[in-house]
Amino acid sequence: MLRLTLFTIITLLAGCASGPKGVECPGEVSTIYGQPMGQTRATIFDLVSAFTISRDGVNVQSGTLQSLDRFKYVPSAVTPEGYYAQRLSDKQFRLINPHEDTMITWTCP
């Protein structure tokens, strides 16, 4: 019984200690109107109700994504930096910078 209790405690601690796993994802840079501008890569940390994009030591956190109806509207948020963050699907994420007329769409494997 003691072994089972000890095993359970260790398993719970190990599960609670692990953070979200980042996934390396390719991204396409384009204008807001869809004209391609190039390619990029970033690590995406998916937290379901939010996500973080990490590239070259810079992290952008989406904040809490909101949608009145997830079947009709894309869950989105405005980051502290002023970017518009969208979760397009379970595997697709987008940041829009309206001040520079650019957006990056990452598609994760």
Long-range contacts (C-beta under 8 A, 24 or more apart in sequence): 20-45, 20-46, 20-47, 21-45, 22-54, 23-108, 23-109, 25-93, 25-106, 25-107, 25-108, 25-109, 26-106, 26-107, 27-104, 27-105, 27-106, 27-107, 28-104, 28-105, 28-107, 29-102, 29-103, 29-104, 30-102, 30-103, 30-104, 30-105, 31-101, 31-102, 31-103, 32-96, 32-98, 32-101, 32-102, 32-103, 37-102, 40-104, 42-104, 42-106, 44-93, 44-106, 44-108, 46-93, 46-108, 50-77, 51-85, 51-87, 51-93, 53-93, 53-95, 53-106, 60-85, 60-95, 62-87
